[in-house]
Structures are given as structure tokens and as C-alpha cells.
Amino acid sequence: MIRFAVTLILGLVCFGILVSLGNWQMRRMGEKEAYLAEVASLIDAAPVAVPAAPDPVQHRFLPVSVRGTFVGDTVRVLVSHKKMGAGYRLITALDTDAGRIMVDRGFIRVADTQPDLPAGVVTVTGNLHWPEERDKYTPDNDLSDNIWFAREVSVLAAHLQADPVLVIARSTSFVDPQVTPLGVGTEGIPNDHLEYVVTWYGLAAVWLLMLGLFLWRMYKSARNL
């Protein structure tokens, strides 16, 4: 009986740990959903001027409107879009009254010819963003062919001789049929907590079933002695 009781207690402790992990992931899922809702409302808010000192944390996703002239080279960042396939994001410096910043103008397909820069003064409405796209598996940028693999704001800024400020365009004052703006959205923010909830609760259910079977066998063995 002592062995039976010890096994039951240890089994229930492990079951409780698995359930508590599932409960924790439930709370984390609620927090993440609230965060995503907050980000979505921020992204769609009325645009403002670019802050004097943009902060990657405080001003991430801030909707802004900027006016200026495109200058210099255009960086091509290789991406894959679900609906449009492989292509490039075009990032160009924009001279404004407040300094030179960068604009992610949008997407062109790999086979498309890179369009000329829009001439004259333009207005771009979009969101500030500091993407985190480079990890240990990301290839080095191919500067000779102008093929980049991540939008690293500080690296792009040094290359384009601009401030480390990137605006992801949502709409523009000019018409460029070759370029499709890819505005900031919440789809790039991972929310895998539901999978973890199902995993932990599933493991708890399986553990409880196996514990019951094991205890039943112990009981049957004890009766047959």
C-alpha cells in the first residue's frame, strides 16, 4: 500500500505540474492577444510627424507621415510573399526637413525591372519599424548584386548614409504601378501559445490515463498475491 500511495502522490504531482504549465500558457495567450489588439489599433491610428528622437521600443509601429525627396541608391531586400511569390522590398533614403531617413517603398517581383525613383517632393504615410529579421541562418548580404537578406536598420542606415529610422510605406502621394506597398501588420508577430496550451493539456491527459492504468495494474497484482 505504501508503494501504491507514493506512486499516486508522485503521479498527481506531475499531473499538477503539466496542468499548471497549460494554465500558464493560457495566461500568456491572453496577454499576447491583448498585445496584438493594442498593436493593431496603434498601426491604424492617425499618422503624426516623425519624433525628433525615434526610439525602437517606444515608437515601434508608430504611424507617421513624411514629406521629402528620394535620393541615392535603392537597396533590394529579398523576401517571399504568400500571394505574390519571391521578390524584393525596395528601401531608399528620403531627404526631409528633419533629416535623411529611409523608406521601405514596397514590393516588386524578382523578374520585374527595378523602377526609377519618383521625382520631386513626395509624401509617404506608413509606420516606423525596426524589424528583427537576421538570425544565425540568414546569409550575408550580397552587396555586389545589391541583394540583401534582412532589414537591419542600423546597417541600412550606414549604407544609405541616413539616420537609423525606417518608415514602412502604406500609401504614397505618387502612383507607381510596379511597386506594391507592404504595410506593417500583426501577422509578423508570432502567437504560438494555443499550440503550447494544447500540448501541455494533452500531455496532462495522457499522463493521467497512464497513471490510472499503472495504478490499476499495481492493484491487480497486489490482489493476486
N, C-alpha and C positions, 0 to 999 in steps of 0.2 A: 504493500500500500504506500510505503514511503516513496518508492521509485515512481509509482503512478502519480502521486501528488507533486513530486518535484518536476516530473515531465510536464504535467498540466500547467504548473505555475510558469515554468520557463517558456512553454509554448504560448501561453496567453500574454506573457511579457513581450515576446517577439511579435505577436499579432498586434498588440497595442502600439508598438513602435512603427509598424508598417501603416497602420491606420493614421497615426499622428503625422507621418510623412505625407500621406494623402491629404489630410486636413491642411497641412502647411501649404501644399501646392494649390489647394483650393483658395486659400487666402491670397497667395501670390498671384493667382489667375485674376482674382477680383481687383487687386492693385494694378496689374498690368492693363486690364480692360479700362479701368478708370484713367490711367495714364494715356492710353491710346485715344480715348474720348477727348481728353484735355488737349492732346497734340492736334487732333483733327480740328477742334474748334479754333486753336491758335493758327493753324495753317490757313484757314478760310477767313480769318479776321481781316478787317480793313488794313490796307498797307500803310506803312509810315516811312519816314526817311530813315536811311541807314544811320544807326547810332554813331557818335563820334569815336567811340572805342568799342567796337563789337566784341562780345565775349562768346566763345564757343559753347559755353554752358547756358548762360543767361539768355542769349539771343538765338539759340538754335531754333530753327523753323520760323523765326520772326518774319512776318510778311512785310515786304518793303517795296518801294517804287523808286527807281533811279533814272536819272536823265544824263546822257553823255554821248561820247563818240567812241566807237570801236577803233582800236589801234593795234598794230603789231601782228604777230603770228597767232594762229589758232591751233590749239592743242586738240588732238583727237584721242579720246579715251574709248578703248574697245569695250563694248558691252553686248549683252544678248537680251533682246526684248521678247516677251512671250508671244506677242501678236505680230511683231514686225521682223523678228529674226535678228541676225547679227548686224551690228552697225557701230557707229561712233557717236559719242557725245562731243559736241564742239564747244570748247571753252576758250574765250577771248577776253582780253583786257578791255576795260571801258574807262575812258577818261571822264571824270565827273568834277564838279566844282569842289567836292570834298576829297578828291584824290583819285588814284587809279585803283579800281577794284577789278574783280573777274566775274564774268557771266557765263553760266552754262546755258548756251543758246538752245540746245535741244539735240535731236537725234537725226542722223542720216544713215541709210543703209550702206553696207560695205561697198557695194558695187556703184553707188552714186558718186558723182563728182562733187568735190567739196565746193560749196558755193562761195562767191565773193562776199566780203564783209558789207553789211548795209552801210550806205554812205550817209554822212551828215549826222545831225543830232537825233538820237532815238530815246524812247522811254521803254524801260523794261520793268515789268511787275512780276515779282516772284517771292522767294523765301531764302533767307540766309541759311546756309547749311555747311557743316564741317563733316563730310562723310568719312566713315571709318571702313575703308574697303581693302586695305592691304593686310595680308597675313603671311605666314611663312611659305604658303603655296603660291603666292602671287608672283608672276615673273617680273624681272626688271624691265623698266620702260625702255622701249627701242627708240631712242632719240633720233637716230639716223633716218628712220622711216616715219617718224612722228606717230608712233603707236604707243599709247600709254595704257596701263592696265589698272590704274586706281586714281581716284580724285583725291590726292593728298594736297590739301590747301596750301600748306607751307611750301611744299616742293613746287607746286604750280606757280605760286606767287614769285618765288625766286626765278623761275624760268621765264615768266612773262613780265618780270620787273613791275610787279603790282603789290598792293597791300594784301595780306592773307585774309581776304574777305571774298566769299563766293556767293553769288546770287543764282539760284536755280530758277530760270525763267518759267513763268506760267503763261504770260501773254506779253505781247510787244506792240509798239506803235507802228511797226513796219510789217509788210507781208513778205514772207519767204516760204514759198510752197515746198521747197526742198527740205526744210528743217521742221521737225515736229517737236515742239516743246514737251519735255517730260518733267512736269512739276513734282514737287516733293509730296509724298503721301505716306500714310502709316503702314503700307504694305511691306516696307523695308524694315520695319521694327518687328523682330521675332516675338511670337507669343505661343510657346510650345507647352504651356502649363497644363492644358487639358490632357495632352498625351501623358504627362507625368502623373496626373491625377488618376487616370485610368490604369496606368502601370502599377502605382502603389496600392490602390484599392484592389486591383486584380490579384496582385501578389498576396495581399492580406487574405482574400477569399480562398485562394489556393492553399495558403499556409494553414488556415483554419480547417479546411477539408482534410488535408494530410494529417494534421494533428488529431482530428477526430478518428480517422482510420487507424492511426498508430495506437491511440489510447484504446480503441476497441479491440485491437489485436492483443494488446497487453492484458486487457481484461479477460479475453477469451483464453489466453494462455494461462493466466492465473487460475481460472476456474477448472482447467483441465489437469492441474497439478494434483 
